[in-house]
Amino acid sequence: MESIPQTENPLVLRSDFGDETAWREICATIRRPVGAYRFQAYVDFLDDPAYEGLDMVRLLALIPAGYSHSFIVVADHVAMTHPEHPLLVIDLSARRGRSFRALPTGIQAIENNLSIANMDFDEFASEVDDDGIFRDFPDP
């Protein structure tokens, strides 16, 4: 299996190929601007069957030295089969391998803030619901 490629934008990597319709829905949701300010996720999608079944241990081993992004998003079996499609977001820097799940509608905020270091991974990870999914920040 090849190393995870360097990309201009953080990756959304597909590791489950059981449901093409779910994958298309996930991608469309991530591409759709959200909120009053129409935030967009600046991500690249990696849809390569070579990565099918990739688990966290193997994924982390495939991240090359000097990888330019602090996180990766994975569309794994849970994301593809769960009705809300919660994606796995994995920290590649401070606490490498720490993860949480996020709805596709949250990837815009996660990518925007983590990519410019406006927020850190812990700020999102600490706001997951009881089921381990980040849906949004609570209203003040």
C-alpha positions in Angstrom: 0.0 0.0 0.0 1.3 3.4 -0.9 1.9 6.3 1.5 -0.8 8.8 1.9 -0.1 11.4 -0.7 0.8 15.0 0.0 -2.1 17.2 -1.1 -2.9 20.9 -1.3 -5.7 20.6 1.2 -6.4 18.2 4.0 -7.8 14.8 2.9 -11.1 13.1 3.2 -10.0 9.5 2.7 -12.4 6.7 1.8 -11.6 3.4 3.4 -15.0 1.7 2.9 -16.3 0.9 -0.6 -19.6 -0.8 0.3 -22.0 2.0 -0.5 -21.4 4.3 -3.4 -24.5 6.3 -2.7 -23.4 7.0 0.9 -20.0 8.2 -0.4 -21.6 10.6 -2.9 -23.9 12.0 -0.2 -20.9 12.5 2.2 -18.9 14.3 -0.5 -21.8 16.5 -1.6 -22.5 17.5 2.0 -18.9 18.4 2.6 -18.7 20.4 -0.6 -21.9 22.4 0.3 -21.2 25.7 2.0 -22.8 26.0 5.5 -24.0 28.7 7.8 -24.8 32.4 7.4 -21.2 33.0 6.1 -21.4 30.1 3.7 -18.2 28.5 5.0 -16.6 25.9 2.6 -14.4 23.0 3.4 -11.1 23.2 1.6 -10.4 19.4 1.3 -9.3 16.9 -1.2 -11.1 13.6 -1.6 -9.1 10.4 -1.9 -11.3 7.6 -3.4 -8.9 4.8 -4.1 -9.7 1.1 -3.4 -6.1 0.5 -2.5 -7.0 2.0 0.9 -10.0 -0.2 1.5 -10.3 -1.5 5.1 -7.5 0.8 6.3 -7.4 0.9 10.1 -5.9 3.6 12.2 -2.6 1.8 12.9 -2.0 1.2 9.3 -3.2 4.7 8.3 -0.8 6.4 10.8 2.1 4.2 9.4 1.3 5.5 5.9 1.5 9.2 6.8 4.8 10.3 5.3 7.4 12.3 7.3 6.8 16.0 6.9 3.1 15.5 6.0 1.7 19.0 5.7 -1.7 18.7 7.4 -2.4 18.3 11.1 -5.4 16.0 10.6 -7.1 13.6 8.2 -10.8 12.7 7.8 -11.7 9.1 7.1 -14.9 7.8 5.6 -14.7 4.4 7.2 -17.3 1.6 7.6 -19.0 3.4 10.5 -19.3 6.6 8.5 -20.6 4.8 5.4 -23.2 2.7 7.3 -24.4 5.0 10.1 -27.5 7.1 9.2 -25.7 10.4 10.0 -22.4 9.4 8.3 -20.1 10.5 11.2 -16.6 10.7 9.7 -13.5 9.8 11.7 -11.3 12.9 12.2 -7.7 11.9 13.3 -5.1 14.2 14.8 -1.8 13.9 13.1 0.2 16.4 15.2 0.0 17.2 18.9 -1.6 13.9 20.1 -1.1 11.8 17.0 -3.9 9.2 16.6 -6.4 10.9 18.9 -9.8 10.9 17.1 -13.4 11.9 17.2 -16.3 11.6 14.8 -18.0 14.5 13.1 -21.0 14.9 10.9 -20.2 15.8 7.3 -21.9 19.2 7.9 -19.2 19.9 10.5 -16.2 19.3 8.3 -16.3 22.9 7.0 -15.8 24.4 10.5 -13.2 21.7 11.5 -11.1 22.2 8.3 -11.3 26.0 8.3 -10.3 26.3 12.0 -7.7 23.5 12.2 -6.0 24.5 8.9 -5.3 28.1 10.1 -4.7 27.1 13.7 -7.6 29.3 14.8 -8.7 26.4 17.1 -7.0 23.2 18.1 -8.0 19.6 17.8 -9.0 19.4 21.5 -11.5 22.1 21.2 -13.5 20.0 18.7 -12.8 16.7 20.4 -14.0 18.0 23.8 -17.4 18.9 22.3 -18.6 15.5 21.1 -22.0 14.3 22.2 -22.5 11.3 24.5 -22.2 9.0 21.4 -18.8 10.4 20.5 -20.0 12.5 17.5 -19.2 16.2 17.1 -22.4 17.8 15.8 -21.8 21.5 16.6 -20.8 23.7 19.5 -23.5 24.4 22.1 -25.3 27.7 21.9 -23.9 30.2 24.4 
